Amino acid sequence: MKNFNQDVMNPITEDDIANYLSNTPDFFERHAQLLGQVQLTSPHGNRAVSLQERQAEMLREKIKALEHRIMDMVRHGTENGVTADRLQRWTRALLTTRDPRRLPTEIAAQLQDLFLVPQAVIKVWDCDSAYQGEPYTQSVSDDVKTLVTSLTAPYCGLNSGFEAANWLAEPQAAVSIALIPLRDSAESPAFGLLVLASPDAQRYNAEMGTDFLERIAELASSALSRLRS
């Protein structure tokens, strides 16, 4: 015989009801009248709606959310396509630069032009003696070399007075900055630094991904190997 006291101590909960309805799909087939009798509050205007109407609203909301996700995917796909095209054009410019002496300047100039970077500059060291007099080999302190070698990934964030920012044409306009080390391999010490800067504090920030910048670094490093001794 069912224990009445036990029922009082363990009343039916909302979870029990929800589990019962989830596991009894034919409940509303046997009690179809409830579909029209149950009144719920609509999130639109606080009016009472039937269970079927509320389900329809939920479906419409899910469809709208899916549409937004699809639109985001299309937008990101378009942006990625544009970025890939620009990267290809930048790489082609490096490959078609015949004079190695022009490579550092070409790397920075093409990045500014193709990727709409407000300021870009590049410095290299440990070059062949034939290039030691070039401007891009000058004014690189040991502190900068040590800092760049210590970077395992590009630094993106606010310009907190980095010495390398003084290489830019307008250091005072470098609010956010990306410091991209150039090296032969992940284990090698850096032999150069690519600096990107913007007056927009959010253009280069600590939350952004660096995969694209790392690809830029690999391509630039490979191209600049022609300057190495």
C-alpha positions, 0 to 999 in steps of 0.5 A: 500500500502506498505510504501517504506520509512518504508522499507528503515528505517527497512532493512532486516537483517541477522536474518530476513533471518535466521528466514525465512529459519528456518521457511520455510523448503521447500524453498530449495525444490523450489529452489534446484539449490541454493544448488549447486550454493551457495559457502561457505569457508571451514574451511579446506584450505580456499577453496570454497565448496558448501552448501551440502559440508559445511553441510557434514563437519559440520556433520563430525565435530559434529560426531567427537566431539561426539566420543571424548565425548564418549571416555571421558565417557568410560575413566571416567567410567574405572577410576571410576571402578578402584577407586571403586575397590580400595576403596572396597579393602581399606574398606575390610582391615579396616574390617579385622584389628582385633587389634584396636591399628593397625587401624590408621597405617593401614588406612594410609598405605593402602591409600598409597599403593592402591591409590598411595599416596606419604605420609599419616599420621593420628593422633587421640585424645580423645581416650580411655586411653588404647591407649593414649601411641600410636604414633598416639595420640602424638604431637597434639596441641590445635591449630591443634584440633581447625583448624581441627574442623573448617573444614567443608570439606577436605582442598586441596591445597598448603602446606602453612606451616601447623603444621600437615605437620610436622607429615609426614616422609618428611615434606619438600616434602609435596608441596600439601596437603589434610587435612581430618577431622575425626568426628562422624558426621557432627555436631560433633567436630573432633577427628582426622586428616588424612593428605595426601601429594604429591610433585606434586603441582596439586595433591591436589588443591582447584579446585578438588572435595572432595566427594571421600575424604569425603567418605574416612573420613566417613569410617575411622571415623567409623573404628576409633570409636573402639578407642574412650572412 
